[in-house]
């Protein structure tokens, strides 16, 4: 690992602290206790001019972060655990304004190109850009919900954010990031043009399905041992033109127009990974997707709802069938699985979970025959201009990095889609030798 110097570690609080509010945690939230926080960060060219004088850009970021926490004030609070008489536990987010962690660091001898150019993501560099590594969400009870690290490179800066996944999903994560960058770009809040409406904290949409606070058997929250296996990450970039061709091909093969760009790309990756893993033809392969359900509720949850709102869907078929039937057929399996997540299924999940809680452990959805994709190319990643230009790239921290984790991002070029795939070195090498797959990547 390159030498990283920690310059300061402080707490940033909202300007207006609210002492007595609480936000209930839902089944969507609580099921994520035994996985890692969300860890995403953005790489920028180093700010020029006045922002760099005397470290002013750090103070500027702290001030704009404080203003963002005025809007997202629950995120400045702490998760509270309550012991019930029946050997169950209950949890809520106490909106007490204790604040978030803010780390200022610098890494010697590292340039922007050292992060962006390598084919294999340089984990020894990138992982050092994130705070609170190695902690499950449940281990962060009473700790800050958000920890930010701003790391100076020779010619750039990286803003890394670790956020407790029990409190937010990807939509909420980027909603907060977008709001913070909007405020920063407007020099502290005067005349801010927000890219999104303010967050919605209310749980009244779920009141008729369950009684808060929910009770979780303490036996469900036994921490699990992490299995350390050699893994690497590679960023796969698909241009707007390639995305359009794969989508058209998949729809043509299935004589439909319902397969989306993302579904076609996920099928393309699924086939290549399965081929690269050399899975036996009769062995079952599983693709799991984190499916946002704000728009699948009846009535719909607001898009600005703060919290988790996802179901995990699974497409399961034999490796031989997947490879034999090809792109369109694989994409259709994903399409049908996603379409099955109706409002009735969402309601059933919430009601069933509130009666019989089940908390999966990290790594259960990945492995040598499994893939799982989170995040979305629809998130506003490259619109996060803090006042010195748009990001050059996005990277994620070590959280939830197991064999088969694939993260989707919008492409740096408009209309493209990027993926960050965490796989065994052997599988990544096989994919690099897969000419049918490699010819579809941007160079």
Number of C-alpha atoms within 10 A of each C-alpha: 10 12 12 18 13 14 10 10 13 12 16 21 24 24 15 13 18 18 12 9 12 18 20 19 22 25 24 19 19 25 21 24 25 24 25 26 31 23 27 22 23 20 22 22 19 18 16 10 9 10 17 12 9 9 10 12 17 16 12 17 22 20 22 25 25 25 23 26 26 19 17 23 25 27 29 27 29 25 26 14 14 12 13 13 7 9 11 15 19 19 21 20 23 22 22 19 23 23 26 25 22 22 22 17 20 20 19 12 12 18 16 19 10 14 19 17 10 11 11 17 21 17 17 10 16 20 18 20 30 25 21 21 16 13 14 24 23 23 15 19 18 14 20 21 27 25 22 26 25 24 23 23 22 14 14 17 23 27 20 27 26 26 27 30 28 30 30 24 26 22 22 22 24 18 25 23 20 24 28 27 22 25 26 27 22 16 17 20 17 10 9 14 12 15 14 13 10 15 19 14 17 13 16 8 13 16 10 8 14 16 13 16 16 20 20 25 15 14 11 17 16 11 15 12 8 11 9 7 10 11 16 20 22 18 19 20 22 22 20 16 13 20 22 17 15 22 23 18 16 28 22 13 14 16 10 12 11 15 22 20 21 20 23 28 23 24 25 21 20 25 21 22 25 24 19 18 18 14 17 14 15 11 13 16 23 22 22 21 23 19 18 20 18 20 14 20 19 13 10 12 17 14 17 16 19 25 26 26 26 19 18 15 17 19 17 16 16 15 22 17 16 22 17 12 12 15 26 24 20 25 27 22 20 25 19 13 16 20 10 13 18 15 17 12 14 19 16 13 14 19 18 14 20 21 14 11 18 17 18 15 21 22 18 10 21 20 17 17 20 21 28 24 20 18 21 21 18 12 18 16 23 20 15 21 18 24 15 15 15 17 21 15 17 23 22 23 23 18 21 19 20 27 25 25 22 23 19 21 22 22 21 18 13 10 15 20 24 23 24 21 27 23 27 20 15 14 22 22 12 17 20 15 12 15 10 12 15 14 11 18 14 14 9
